Amino acid sequence: MKKKTRADYYKENPESYAKKKKYDSKLEKRTDLAKKRVELNAYNRKKKTYGNGDGLDAIHKGKKIVGYAKAS
């Protein structure tokens, strides 16, 4: 039997999906997280890994960029 994915769950539970979308939109507006995203995207572009399809994203540990991890 195939394991259900998160997408399957949200297809079956539209109320939960609406709640998640509302939470995600709030989260995306946080200025501290937006600043982190901008910084990581700039780092990825500088290292020529932005958009190359390698499946890796730059990551923070504390306040420093420490390397790459598998993209979510």
WOTA-V72597 format. One record per residue. N is the residue number from 1. RES is the residue in one letter. PHI is phi in whole degrees, 0 to 359 (999 if undefined). Layout:
# WOTA-V72597
n={N;N}
res={RES;RES}
phi={PHI;PHI}
This chain:
# WOTA-V72597
n={1;2;3;4;5;6;7;8;9;10;11;12;13;14;15;16;17;18;19;20;21;22;23;24;25;26;27;28;29;30;31;32;33;34;35;36;37;38;39;40;41;42;43;44;45;46;47;48;49;50;51;52;53;54;55;56;57;58;59;60;61;62;63;64;65;66;67;68;69;70;71;72}
res={M;K;K;K;T;R;A;D;Y;Y;K;E;N;P;E;S;Y;A;K;K;K;K;Y;D;S;K;L;E;K;R;T;D;L;A;K;K;R;V;E;L;N;A;Y;N;R;K;K;K;T;Y;G;N;G;D;G;L;D;A;I;H;K;G;K;K;I;V;G;Y;A;K;A;S}
phi={999;287;288;288;263;297;298;299;300;290;294;278;230;298;294;294;295;297;297;295;299;296;296;298;294;296;297;294;278;295;293;294;285;296;298;298;299;298;297;292;296;297;297;298;294;298;273;60;248;286;76;268;79;281;79;243;231;293;231;262;226;72;250;246;277;250;154;234;221;301;294;272}
